Amino acid sequence: MTPEERIKELSDFKKSLVEMTEEQLRELAAKLIEDCGYKGFKSGGAMVSEKHSGFVINYDKVKR
């Protein structure tokens, strides 16, 4: 694939993201998190839910 073809492909992908609804974007983000193996991942008092990867849980009662 040439650089020009790759740029066009990415441009088309960006356009499709812009047209997505907020709910579709949330579902996509949750799927990406799950596919990357971050379900249940913990960091700094927060964790990705083990049940639903679209939710982040404040498990250590950390304040901002």
Secondary structure, 3 states (H helix, E strand, C coil): CCHHHHHHHHHHHHHHHHCCCHHHHHHHHHHHHHHCCCCCCEECCEEECCCCCCCEEECCCCCC
